[in-house]
């Protein structure tokens, strides 16, 4: 015999969204405790070596090409630090039962995705600063940093992080996730004017690059780090906001909170 | 008041033709200590994952306080503290952090969450582990921390998947004592699963026995003992190597070298004891049927 709906026992009120975001952000920041070595290597050292190698070839091609080498490698660093790390993190969250833990807490689930993105963005910042400073010194490119950098950097990171979360939410094995992530990193860097100026790319690559958030991230970063800022920045920011919303929404929907 | 009302629940995992559980129906009253007993693969963990809304049922209905779970995803987080069999969700956190964040995310104020952390550290006797990372703890210590995390916020229902696995006898006793205390002091409904009938008997008020995805029986310990009959458990110790000398018609089982178990009807007890040769028998123990006997009776029937 079943029972009609009854009044529920009194418990605590669900915490505010801000409290949820702050707590989960702090929990996610603790990933630094295990990931700092990996983040240092993949987020700083690997892009720095890539920058050094490319600078040898591009040294004589002038500041225009060098600006692509510098900003392209900063995007490369963001791809490793956000997309690659978040894909591994979400996959491990599924495998280690972290989604079970968060799934039985009274939180609004998209908050978890936002907190992960924010935490990994913050964790990526030191590598980013090192890349910008050392890169400009190595390539002898003067920095003209606009205050808009505060807006542009997160907007560059969020869509890439969203792609990482989508990979981590769907792929079953860490090896597969890592392989897909690496292939995507190279595809997103190569398809479109990210590391190489558009004039030197086949037109098909330039066309495909329009579909890649890395292209807009590279363009926006180049303007706010090296100048000059043009009308293109507004387009870049608009497209990056669109990518951020769509990819974050897809990621939070794809994560399997409830096993089928 | 009815806490859980599970009606005709069936679960097929994708791509499987055999059901992980089949037509499970049971009800759990508020304030009960409810044990779900079964061997490996009986479907115990599947059932409780359905009960905490982490696993979708193929069919059937699960209600918590009369509210359908699948339509109310916020019910379990508000009302149920769940400890899975294994998870490493809190590996990056210290014990302190794990307790504080869980209590705070369950809606306690910062101050209350800090006090709750201190209370739990003391209650579960893990004060010396407070600054250690969960990943650096032994299996038993991790389990105690997970129990404390599940209990954070004093929710009205606790669901625990094998709460005493990996624990030494002292810690096992501590866990059962604390769970009994939570039940007595706050009326917490405690639902736990185990495959250890001897352990379960120490605390359980009602029991469900699962086998091969099916619910074989559900009831209080005394009800189940009545169903099994007034069987008596006679344990005899003989010198190892010597066969037991028993009246004809009895089938003893050697539970360990020299130690034999015989299940008797009440009227058999007198004649069997009289017939025993005290010269060859080192020890004689007579009990009413235990939960383990009940479990074996149903599972091997």
Interface residues (C-beta under 8 A of the other chain):
Chain A: X2 X3 X4 X5 X6 X7 X8 X9 X11 X12 X13 X14 X15 X19 X20 X23 X24 X26 X27 X30 X31 X33 X34 X93 X96 X97 X98 X100 X101 X102 X103 X104 X105 X106 X107 X257 X258 X259 X260
Chain B: X1 X2 X5 X7 X14 X49 X52 X53 X54 X55 X56 X61 X63 X65 X66 X67 X74 X75 X76 X77 X78 X79 X80 X81 X82 X84 X86 X87 X88 X89 X90 X91 X92 X93 X97 X101 X102 X104 X105 X106 X107 X108 X133 X153 X155 X156
